[in-house]
Amino acid sequence: MSTTERITLPSGAWIQLKDARTLRRGDKKKAMANVNGEGDKLLAMAYEMTDGLLAVLVIDWSYDLPLPSQSLESLDLLPIEDDDALMKAIEPARAVIFPEPANPADPKQIADPASPTEPSAA
């Protein structure tokens, strides 16, 4: 199993990320430490979570800037054209650390009036 992945970004720069399958509870705590939660804007908090994940995941990159684990401010200096690619690249790790809550409207969780038993707690 590979423990890193190198991704080439639209600007031509590259980043090397930890494999999301190797993340631990401590990585989640480090990522969450970078979310101040003071803003009431959902998008701003999403970027803070992304910055926290990048601080944990990025183990090397070609930018002439400190790694995010050394300085989160480096992320604000990256080319805008790389932003969407970075967000997409860390999606597997985001899903591991911040899983989506169960959907209460999931048809599998709704009682079937014709069924003699209750839905399972799955």
Number of C-alpha atoms within 10 A of each C-alpha: 6 8 11 16 15 15 16 16 17 15 11 10 15 16 19 16 21 20 16 19 12 12 16 11 9 10 17 18 13 15 23 19 13 17 18 10 14 8 11 8 9 10 10 14 17 12 13 21 21 23 24 23 25 24 21 22 23 19 17 16 18 12 15 9 14 14 21 22 19 10 11 17 14 16 17 11 10 15 13 11 11 16 15 11 14 17 16 10 18 19 15 15 23 19 11 14 19 13 10 9 6 8 9 9 8 8 9 12 15 12 13 12 8 6 8 8 9 11 12 9 5 5
